[in-house]
Structures are given as structure tokens and as C-alpha cells.
Amino acid sequence: MNTAEGFAEGHRIDAAGARMGMWIFLFTEVLFFGGLFLIYTVYRVRYGAAFLQGGRLMDTAHGIANTVILLTGSLTIALSLALLRKGKRGLSLLAQGLTVLLGVFFLAGKYVEYSAHIGHGLYPASPVLLGMDKGKILFMGLYYVMTGVHALHVLIGVAVISWTILLTARQKITPRDTIKLENTGLYWHFVDVIWIYLLPLFYLIT
Amino acid sequence: MAQQEIALPNISYRTYVLVWIILLALLAFTVAVAELHLTGLLLLTSIFIATLKAGFVAIYFMHLREEPWVLKGMLFFVLFMLAVLILLTFSDEWYREG
């Protein structure tokens, strides 16, 4: 990518430095989600059977659909950067818009999923859930926290990409200075990677 | 500082699409493996395939391939520390009574 160091549009740019800063932030996110994954791993080892049963409460099709959505979203934002760097601003805006749309689809899917679970009485501290064994309570609790926090990250990503769309349209992000879009892309890909791990943990336990 | 613009090679659209197809194929593979009901090995196999997918996203979409070794080293260190965190926790979990 462009490790331009110098001046563009009157202000100093250091793309390599800015990218490294973003990666360092992502490292803190790795530890953040890593802690949650650690909790999941410990309780899965302790309550293996209950976790398997909990997995049957999940809709695998939803999980797979959401994975396809996010993987495609990673493609579109990667393309949007490549397009902009080749000077194709209009197409880049289209690709960024598609990414936002896919993010919104993901969130809409989570809404439908959570609604279904809550409709069945499976929400934290619900009478139905409290009537189940400890392992199942832990599984559902981890499900809500981990996918919920992830969904929050998707929401933030949607907001940030909407902002880069504005900046790209106003030519504050240009083919010579793409760092804001690059870093936004890094964040979005990271959110995708987290979901790649969440899928087998909650949706593919059989 | 010297004003220099080092333009690293552009990744072609085709490469991005190809990686996306590989990711979708790995997803299909993950689902197929889950259907095999391997139970014990399932978690490890799923995590392994997930790591492959994450690797593709990191190397090609996140442009890790073009980044300097310092950054690649930092990432490996962070992942190593996470692995240590998990392993140390289990060194307690597996051998504690009760």
C-alpha cells in the first residue's frame, strides 16, 4: 500500500505510521475478544454436553448467512480501496455503499435472531432459561454477550464507513491520501475475522 | 524527513475476488465438517479452518503481505500472548481439584 510520507493537501501524511496505529488498536481488540473466547473455552470444556445441546438452539442457516454477508462485505471494502487508488471514485463509493448495506443486513439478521430467541423465552435471567441446567445458561449468556458485542462493533463499522463515504464524496479521501479508508477497512476486516471464529463456536456445534 | 512516496504494488481486483471465493469454499468446508459429527475433534478442526480463513483475510484483505516485518512480528507476538493466556488458564483448569 502507499507508504507515502510527506505532504498532501497541505497537511503531513504518514500512511505507514497511521496504519501501524490502527493495527495497535486492533491488537487491543484481539485481547478484548480474546478474553471472551477464553471464557467460552473454559466453560465449553467444563459443560461440554450442555454446550452441545445449546448449539441445537441456534439456527445454523442464520449463522452461515451472516458469515457470507460479512465475507462479502470484506471483499467490497477491499475493492473500494483498490478502486479509489486507481482513481475510480464513483465505483469506490458504490463499493463502500454496498459494504454499509451488507452491514445493515447483518444487523437486521441479528435482530430477527434475537427476537426469535427472546420469543422462546431464552434471554438472560428469563424464567425459562433459569429452569435449564447451568451449562445451558452459560452457553446462552456467552452467546448474547459475544455476538452482542460483535454486533455493536458491526454497528460502529457501519457508522464509520458511512463517514468515509461522505469524505470520499467530498474528496477529503483522495487516491493520493487513502489512509482513512484503509484504516476503516482494517477495522471492518477485523470484525469479519471475529465472526469467522464466532461461527463454529455457536452455530456449528452438533 | 525526506519527501518520498513509495507506492507498493496494487493488488488486482481479481486477487480480491479469488480470495473471497476461497473464503466461501472454506466456509462450505467448515459446514460440511460440522455435519460429520466428529464431537471431540470438531472444535479443534473448526478453529483450525477458521484460522485459515482469518489468515486469508489478514494477508490479502488487510494487506499484511505488504506490511513491514515489524508489524507482522507484532501481530504474531500478540497472538502468541493470547495462546499463552489460554494455555496458562488451562494449566490451572485441568489440574485443579473440584
HADDOCK unambig.tbl for C-alpha pairs under 7 A between the chains (distance, minus, plus):
assign (segid A and resid 1 and name CA) (segid B and resid 7 and name CA) 6.38 0.50 0.50
assign (segid A and resid 1 and name CA) (segid B and resid 8 and name CA) 4.84 0.50 0.50
assign (segid A and resid 1 and name CA) (segid B and resid 9 and name CA) 6.77 0.50 0.50
assign (segid A and resid 1 and name CA) (segid B and resid 10 and name CA) 6.90 0.50 0.50
assign (segid A and resid 1 and name CA) (segid B and resid 66 and name CA) 6.71 0.50 0.50
assign (segid A and resid 2 and name CA) (segid B and resid 6 and name CA) 6.07 0.50 0.50
assign (segid A and resid 2 and name CA) (segid B and resid 7 and name CA) 4.58 0.50 0.50
assign (segid A and resid 2 and name CA) (segid B and resid 8 and name CA) 5.58 0.50 0.50
assign (segid A and resid 3 and name CA) (segid B and resid 5 and name CA) 6.54 0.50 0.50
assign (segid A and resid 3 and name CA) (segid B and resid 6 and name CA) 5.56 0.50 0.50
assign (segid A and resid 3 and name CA) (segid B and resid 7 and name CA) 6.49 0.50 0.50
assign (segid A and resid 4 and name CA) (segid B and resid 4 and name CA) 6.48 0.50 0.50
assign (segid A and resid 4 and name CA) (segid B and resid 5 and name CA) 4.37 0.50 0.50
assign (segid A and resid 4 and name CA) (segid B and resid 6 and name CA) 5.81 0.50 0.50
assign (segid A and resid 5 and name CA) (segid B and resid 3 and name CA) 6.05 0.50 0.50
assign (segid A and resid 5 and name CA) (segid B and resid 4 and name CA) 5.91 0.50 0.50
assign (segid A and resid 5 and name CA) (segid B and resid 5 and name CA) 6.09 0.50 0.50
assign (segid A and resid 6 and name CA) (segid B and resid 3 and name CA) 4.85 0.50 0.50
assign (segid A and resid 6 and name CA) (segid B and resid 4 and name CA) 6.62 0.50 0.50
assign (segid A and resid 27 and name CA) (segid B and resid 78 and name CA) 6.67 0.50 0.50
assign (segid A and resid 31 and name CA) (segid B and resid 82 and name CA) 6.96 0.50 0.50
assign (segid A and resid 34 and name CA) (segid B and resid 82 and name CA) 6.74 0.50 0.50
assign (segid A and resid 38 and name CA) (segid B and resid 86 and name CA) 6.03 0.50 0.50
assign (segid A and resid 71 and name CA) (segid B and resid 20 and name CA) 6.98 0.50 0.50
assign (segid A and resid 75 and name CA) (segid B and resid 16 and name CA) 6.47 0.50 0.50
assign (segid A and resid 75 and name CA) (segid B and resid 17 and name CA) 6.94 0.50 0.50
assign (segid A and resid 75 and name CA) (segid B and resid 20 and name CA) 6.40 0.50 0.50
assign (segid A and resid 78 and name CA) (segid B and resid 61 and name CA) 5.99 0.50 0.50
assign (segid A and resid 79 and name CA) (segid B and resid 13 and name CA) 6.48 0.50 0.50
assign (segid A and resid 186 and name CA) (segid B and resid 62 and name CA) 5.71 0.50 0.50
assign (segid A and resid 189 and name CA) (segid B and resid 57 and name CA) 6.88 0.50 0.50
assign (segid A and resid 189 and name CA) (segid B and resid 62 and name CA) 6.77 0.50 0.50
assign (segid A and resid 193 and name CA) (segid B and resid 54 and name CA) 5.44 0.50 0.50
assign (segid A and resid 196 and name CA) (segid B and resid 50 and name CA) 5.96 0.50 0.50
assign (segid A and resid 197 and name CA) (segid B and resid 47 and name CA) 6.91 0.50 0.50
assign (segid A and resid 197 and name CA) (segid B and resid 50 and name CA) 5.85 0.50 0.50
assign (segid A and resid 200 and name CA) (segid B and resid 46 and name CA) 5.93 0.50 0.50
assign (segid A and resid 204 and name CA) (segid B and resid 31 and name CA) 6.99 0.50 0.50
assign (segid A and resid 204 and name CA) (segid B and resid 34 and name CA) 5.84 0.50 0.50
assign (segid A and resid 205 and name CA) (segid B and resid 34 and name CA) 7.00 0.50 0.50
assign (segid A and resid 206 and name CA) (segid B and resid 34 and name CA) 6.69 0.50 0.50
assign (segid A and resid 206 and name CA) (segid B and resid 37 and name CA) 6.24 0.50 0.50
